[in-house]
Amino acid sequence: MSTVLPVLASDVPTARPLVSVIEWVDLKPAEPVSHYDRSRLVQCALGDILARVITDASGANSQDVTRRTPLDAVRLGRNVQWNAEHSAIVSTVGGKVLLAGDKISVEPLLEISQDVGFNVGNIDFDGDVIVRKSVLERFKVHATGNVSIGGTADEADVTAKGEVHVGGGVVGKGKGKLVSGGDTHARFISQATVKVGGNLFVQNEIAQSTIECAGEVDVTNGSILASTVAAAGVKCHTAGSQGGAKTIFVLGGENDLLKTLKEQTQEMLQLRARRSSIRKQIGKLQQRQKNLKANEKETLTELLFESEESDAKITSVTKSLNDAYRQSRTRKGISLRVSSRLLAGVIVRCPGFETTIKEDLRGPLTILVRRDAKDGGFVSVDVIRKIITPLPTHRTADEANELVNKLNADDPE
């Protein structure tokens, strides 16, 4: 919750009759750290205390509460409940706190009817966010759920753990960014940095942008130009630019896999080195096992246990990484599909291979890499005539493959 102040307990004179009331926790927006953070939004997290029961309110300090309500008059709305002791009202979800009369509720959906600008402030919401208009320059919309923007994201910072929909397009101006954990839809993307955990659907155009997509980038009716697009697969009407600006496609969608491989391969190598050291210590102790002192026997037991734990972890993680690597390399749809024109100068990369399109190619066509061929490399497939044409390809580093080979190498002993 943005600001939850504790309710101060009251002194209860024994001679007075006891009366139970509810004291509402002071519900105010968090103090802004900048003009962009000014907001009227009152939020809470799952499990936050919204009100407490007190007895005989006459002696309570009211500085930390907005008002009090007789206990029998309190009404619980959506997504709130009494705690187990029936001493406080708590939220069952994160979201926007609503207090209407004596009824309190929490809504996991935040709907903003105007632009996200100085009148609204930055948004950081536990739930879904709907912005009916635009997100203005330098403002942020962060949500743990989905985000829907009716207008444009104009040099804005938009982040959602779920899906993102931008009806008017993403206007990055070289500074704006959009990050989503699920599918993302936009009318267009211009001069922006975009990272998508699902698939990316763009109606018109991706221009002068950097795109990282775990799934497929779909611009079926539009063009991709002067951009770097890393994705499992790409579909578009036109790819490339006649103005000389580079358009680069990195197929395979292995950025997250590569990051995981780097981190866990290093961890596994360190663990293997540690296990090798443990085994040497175990061997030395076992050579004179009959003469071991009590503390040495205890050390041997601990080392044997640690060795077994290391074995189990190494086996499990190595199998998991190998499975993820194989799944990535056998994934379907790793291709660039162009329905109209693929312009000369476009660079297409895939782990281990790279090609540069030497002349304009007319679609519909598909560019894909053949790994099973003797020499390997990219080919262009004429979708209508079913003609396969090899493309000039040179080999490049395949970091994921190198890491997997390193992971599967014999242990240092």
C-alpha positions in Angstrom: 0.0 0.0 0.0 1.3 3.5 -0.8 1.1 4.8 2.8 -0.3 2.7 5.6 0.0 4.4 9.0 -0.5 2.3 12.2 -3.6 2.9 14.2 -2.7 4.0 17.7 -4.2 2.0 20.5 -6.3 3.8 23.0 -6.3 3.7 26.8 -9.4 2.0 28.0 -10.6 3.1 31.5 -12.0 0.1 33.3 -14.9 2.1 34.6 -16.3 2.9 31.1 -18.4 0.6 29.1 -16.4 -0.9 26.1 -17.6 0.1 22.6 -16.1 -1.5 19.5 -15.6 0.7 16.4 -13.6 0.6 13.2 -10.8 3.1 12.6 -9.9 3.5 9.0 -6.3 3.6 8.2 -5.3 6.9 6.7 -5.6 6.3 2.9 -3.5 8.8 1.1 -1.3 8.6 -2.0 2.5 8.1 -1.5 4.6 11.3 -1.2 6.0 12.2 -4.7 9.7 12.1 -5.2 9.3 14.3 -8.4 6.6 16.2 -10.3 6.2 13.1 -12.5 5.3 11.0 -9.4 2.4 13.1 -8.2 -0.7 10.9 -8.1 -4.1 10.7 -6.5 -4.1 7.0 -6.6 -4.4 5.1 -3.4 -3.1 1.5 -3.7 -2.7 -1.5 -1.5 -0.9 -4.8 -1.8 -2.2 -8.3 -1.0 -2.7 -8.6 2.7 -2.5 -4.9 3.6 -4.5 -3.7 6.6 -7.1 -1.2 5.6 -8.9 -0.8 9.0 -8.6 -2.0 12.6 -11.1 -2.7 15.3 -10.5 -0.7 18.5 -12.4 -0.6 21.8 -13.7 2.6 23.3 -12.5 5.2 20.7 -12.9 8.2 23.1 -9.3 7.8 24.3 -7.7 7.1 20.9 -5.3 9.4 19.2 -7.1 10.3 15.9 -3.9 11.7 14.2 -3.4 8.4 12.2 -7.0 7.8 11.1 -9.4 9.5 8.8 -12.5 8.6 10.8 -14.3 5.9 12.9 -17.3 3.9 12.1 -19.5 1.7 14.4 -18.5 -1.9 13.9 -22.0 -3.0 13.0 -22.2 -0.3 10.2 -19.1 -1.4 8.3 -19.8 -3.0 4.9 -17.2 -5.1 3.1 -17.0 -4.8 -0.7 -15.0 -6.7 -3.3 -11.6 -8.2 -2.5 -11.5 -7.4 1.2 -12.1 -9.6 4.3 -11.7 -9.8 8.0 -8.5 -11.3 9.3 -8.5 -14.6 11.3 -8.8 -12.7 14.6 -11.6 -10.5 13.3 -9.6 -7.5 14.4 -8.8 -5.9 11.1 -10.0 -5.6 7.5 -7.4 -6.7 5.0 -7.1 -6.8 1.2 -7.3 -10.1 -0.6 -5.7 -8.7 -3.8 -3.5 -5.8 -4.7 -5.1 -2.8 -6.4 -6.9 0.5 -6.0 -8.6 1.2 -2.6 -12.1 2.5 -2.8 -13.9 3.9 0.3 -17.5 4.9 -0.3 -19.3 5.8 2.8 -18.8 2.9 5.2 -18.1 0.4 2.4 -14.5 -0.5 1.5 -13.3 -2.5 -1.5 -10.3 -3.0 -3.6 -10.3 -3.1 -7.4 -7.5 -4.9 -9.2 -8.3 -2.8 -12.3 -7.2 0.9 -12.6 -9.0 2.8 -15.4 -7.8 6.3 -16.3 -10.1 8.4 -18.6 -7.5 11.0 -19.4 -3.8 11.2 -20.5 -1.2 10.0 -18.1 0.5 13.3 -17.6 1.1 15.8 -14.7 -2.6 15.6 -13.7 -2.3 11.9 -13.1 1.4 11.3 -12.5 3.4 8.1 -12.9 1.5 4.9 -12.4 2.8 1.9 -10.6 -0.1 -0.4 -10.1 -0.7 -3.9 -8.7 -3.2 -5.2 -11.3 -4.4 -4.2 -14.7 -4.3 -0.7 -16.1 -6.5 0.9 -18.8 -5.5 4.3 -20.1 -8.3 5.7 -22.3 -6.0 8.3 -23.9 -2.2 8.6 -24.2 0.9 8.2 -21.9 2.8 11.5 -22.4 6.5 12.2 -22.6 8.7 10.9 -19.7 5.8 9.4 -17.8 5.6 5.8 -16.6 2.9 3.2 -16.5 4.1 0.0 -14.7 1.6 -2.8 -13.8 1.8 -6.3 -12.5 -1.1 -7.2 -14.8 -2.1 -6.1 -18.4 -1.8 -2.6 -19.8 -4.1 -1.1 -22.4 -3.5 2.4 -23.9 -6.1 3.9 -26.2 -3.8 6.5 -27.6 0.0 6.6 -28.0 2.9 5.8 -25.7 4.8 9.0 -26.4 8.5 8.7 -25.3 7.0 6.8 -22.3 8.1 4.0 -20.1 5.5 1.2 -20.2 6.1 -2.0 -18.3 3.6 -4.9 -17.7 4.0 -8.4 -16.5 1.1 -9.3 -18.7 0.0 -8.2 -22.1 0.2 -4.7 -23.5 -2.1 -3.1 -26.1 -1.3 0.3 -27.5 -4.0 1.5 -29.9 -2.2 4.6 -31.2 1.3 3.2 -31.4 4.6 3.5 -29.7 6.4 6.8 -30.4 9.8 6.3 -28.7 11.8 9.3 -30.0 14.9 7.4 -29.2 14.1 7.2 -25.4 10.8 5.5 -25.0 10.6 1.8 -24.0 8.0 -0.9 -23.7 8.4 -4.2 -21.8 5.8 -6.8 -21.5 5.6 -10.4 -20.2 3.0 -11.5 -22.6 1.7 -10.7 -26.1 1.9 -7.1 -27.3 -0.2 -5.2 -29.8 0.5 -1.8 -31.4 -0.5 0.1 -34.4 3.1 1.1 -35.1 6.5 1.3 -33.3 8.9 4.1 -34.1 12.3 4.8 -32.5 11.6 2.7 -29.4 13.2 -0.1 -27.5 10.7 -3.0 -27.0 11.0 -6.3 -25.2 8.2 -8.8 -25.4 7.8 -12.0 -23.5 5.2 -13.4 -25.9 4.3 -12.5 -29.5 4.4 -9.0 -31.0 1.6 -7.9 -33.4 2.1 -4.6 -35.2 -0.5 -3.3 -37.8 1.5 -0.8 -39.8 5.3 -0.4 -39.3 8.3 -1.0 -37.2 10.9 1.7 -37.9 14.2 2.7 -36.3 13.6 0.5 -33.3 15.2 -2.3 -31.3 12.9 -5.3 -30.8 13.6 -8.3 -28.6 10.7 -10.9 -28.8 10.6 -14.3 -27.2 7.9 -15.3 -29.7 7.0 -14.2 -33.2 7.0 -10.7 -34.6 3.9 -10.3 -36.9 3.7 -7.2 -39.1 1.8 -9.1 -41.8 0.4 -5.9 -43.5 3.3 -3.6 -42.8 7.0 -3.0 -43.1 10.1 -3.4 -40.9 12.9 -1.0 -41.7 16.0 0.5 -40.2 15.5 -1.7 -37.1 17.1 -4.6 -35.3 14.5 -7.4 -34.6 15.5 -10.4 -32.6 12.7 -13.0 -32.5 11.9 -16.7 -32.9 10.3 -15.8 -36.2 9.2 -12.8 -38.2 6.4 -12.1 -40.7 6.0 -8.9 -42.6 4.9 -7.4 -45.9 8.2 -5.6 -46.7 11.6 -5.8 -45.0 14.4 -3.4 -45.4 15.1 0.2 -46.4 16.2 1.8 -49.6 17.9 4.7 -47.7 20.9 2.6 -46.6 19.9 2.2 -42.9 20.6 -1.3 -41.8 17.7 -3.7 -41.1 18.9 -6.7 -39.1 16.9 -9.8 -38.2 18.2 -12.2 -35.5 16.1 -15.4 -35.7 15.7 -18.0 -33.0 14.6 -16.0 -30.0 17.5 -17.3 -27.8 18.3 -14.2 -25.8 16.8 -15.5 -22.6 18.2 -19.0 -23.1 21.6 -17.5 -23.7 21.4 -15.5 -20.5 20.4 -18.5 -18.5 23.1 -20.7 -20.1 25.8 -18.1 -19.3 24.7 -17.8 -15.6 24.1 -21.5 -14.9 27.0 -22.9 -16.9 29.4 -20.8 -14.9 27.7 -21.9 -11.7 27.9 -25.6 -12.7 31.6 -25.3 -13.6 32.3 -23.8 -10.2 30.2 -26.5 -8.5 32.0 -29.2 -10.4 35.4 -27.8 -9.3 34.1 -27.8 -5.7 32.9 -31.3 -6.1 36.3 -32.4 -7.5 38.0 -30.9 -4.4 35.5 -32.6 -2.1 36.2 -36.0 -3.7 39.9 -35.6 -3.2 39.3 -34.8 0.5 37.0 -37.8 0.8 39.6 -40.1 -0.8 42.4 -39.0 1.6 40.1 -39.5 4.6 38.9 -42.9 3.4 42.5 -44.1 2.9 43.0 -44.1 6.7 39.3 -44.6 7.7 40.2 -47.1 10.5 42.3 -44.5 12.2 40.1 -41.4 11.9 39.4 -39.3 14.9 35.9 -38.4 15.9 36.1 -34.9 14.3 37.5 -36.4 11.1 34.7 -39.0 10.9 32.2 -36.1 11.3 34.0 -34.2 8.5 33.9 -37.2 6.2 30.2 -37.6 6.7 29.6 -34.0 5.9 31.8 -34.2 2.8 30.0 -37.3 1.6 26.6 -35.6 2.1 27.8 -32.4 0.2 29.2 -34.5 -2.6 25.8 -36.3 -3.0 24.0 -32.9 -3.0 26.4 -31.6 -5.7 25.8 -34.7 -7.8 22.1 -34.3 -7.7 22.1 -30.6 -8.5 24.6 -30.9 -11.4 22.6 -33.7 -12.9 19.3 -31.9 -12.6 20.5 -28.5 -13.9 22.6 -30.0 -16.8 19.6 -32.0 -18.0 17.3 -29.0 -17.8 19.7 -26.8 -19.8 20.2 -29.5 -22.4 16.5 -29.9 -22.8 15.9 -26.2 -23.2 18.7 -26.0 -25.8 17.3 -28.9 -27.8 13.8 -27.5 -27.6 15.1 -24.1 -28.9 17.0 -25.6 -31.8 14.1 -27.8 -32.9 11.5 -25.0 -32.6 9.2 -24.6 -35.5 8.7 -21.3 -37.3 12.3 -20.0 -37.0 12.2 -18.0 -40.3 11.7 -14.7 -41.9 8.6 -14.6 -44.1 8.1 -11.7 -46.4 4.9 -11.5 -48.5 6.0 -8.6 -50.9 9.6 -7.4 -51.0 12.8 -8.2 -49.2 15.2 -5.4 -50.0 18.9 -5.7 -50.7 21.2 -5.0 -47.7 19.0 -6.7 -45.1 21.1 -8.8 -42.7 19.7 -12.1 -41.4 21.3 -13.9 -38.5 20.7 -17.2 -36.7 23.1 -18.7 -34.1 26.1 -19.8 -36.1 25.1 -18.3 -39.4 24.7 -14.9 -41.2 23.7 -13.8 -44.6 23.3 -10.4 -46.3 20.7 -10.1 -49.0 22.5 -9.0 -52.2 19.6 -8.0 -54.4 15.9 -7.2 -53.9 13.8 -10.3 -53.7 10.1 -10.5 -54.5 7.8 -12.4 -52.2 6.1 -14.3 -51.0 9.2 -16.0 -49.8 10.7 -17.5 -46.6 14.3 -17.2 -45.4 15.4 -20.0 -43.1 18.5 -21.8 -42.0 19.3 -25.4 -42.8 21.4 -26.9 -40.0 21.1 -30.5 -41.2 22.8 -29.8 -44.6 26.5 -30.8 -44.9 27.6 -27.2 -45.2 24.6 -25.6 -43.5 23.4 -22.1 -44.3 20.5 -19.9 -45.2 18.1 -20.6 -48.1 15.3 -18.6 -49.7 12.1 -20.5 -50.4 9.8 -19.2 -53.2 6.5 -20.0 -51.5 4.5 -20.1 -54.8 6.9 -21.9 -57.1 8.4 -24.1 -54.3 12.0 -23.2 -55.5 14.8 -23.3 -52.9 17.7 -21.0 -53.5 20.9 -21.2 -51.3 22.0 -17.8 -50.0 25.7 -16.8 -49.5 26.2 -17.6 -45.8 29.2 -17.3 -43.5 29.5 -18.9 -40.2 29.5 -17.0 -37.0 30.0 -17.8 -33.3 27.3 -20.0 -31.8 27.6 -19.0 -28.2 24.7 -21.2 -26.9 26.2 -24.3 -28.6 29.6 -23.5 -27.2 28.2 -23.2 -23.7 26.3 -26.4 -23.9 29.4 -28.3 -25.1 31.3 -26.8 -22.2 28.5 -27.8 -19.8 28.6 -31.4 -21.1 32.4 -31.7 -21.1 34.0 -34.1 -18.6 34.4 -32.9 -15.1 37.8 -31.6 -14.0 39.3 -34.1 -11.6 
